[in-house]
Amino acid sequence: MPITWRVDHGARVVIAVARGSVADADLTAYQRAVWSQPEIAGYDELLDVTEVKQPKVHRDGIRDAANLAAQLDDTRLAGRFAIVADSDVAYGLARMYQSYRELDRRSVRSVSVFRTMKEALDFLGIDRSELPDAF
């Protein structure tokens, strides 16, 4: 899978990195794998897409991913979701996802898109030194 992830239970955050070529199905597979785990409901999320070289996602796929994410949200536990996208294409696609999430009444997560990791970590209130070296 082009999206790898790990859970930091101490910081209550899911950390994910997308690399190479990412397609619509990769987004939904990632969401199902991660957010179907009840023990991480309400955790924050950090998704780094700066290593995506060939995004193969489309408007409908982004809409479907946002719809699935809103469906999987635990309405009792709102979390924050930071997406780091440094290229114009990735940034635009991430903003589209953010818009779909904001328009869905079931969505309880606060989604923001950033150009730098520092901005995303500040939004989540995470110190860079708290992240694993491999990140």
Secondary structure, DSSP 8 states (H G I E B T S, - for coil): --EEEEEETTTTEEEEEEEEEEEHHHHHHHHHHHHT-GGGTT-EEEEEEEEEEEEE--HHHHHHHHHHHHHH--TTS--EEEEE--SHHHHHHHHHHHHHHHH-TT--SEEEEESSHHHHHHHHT--GGGS-TT-
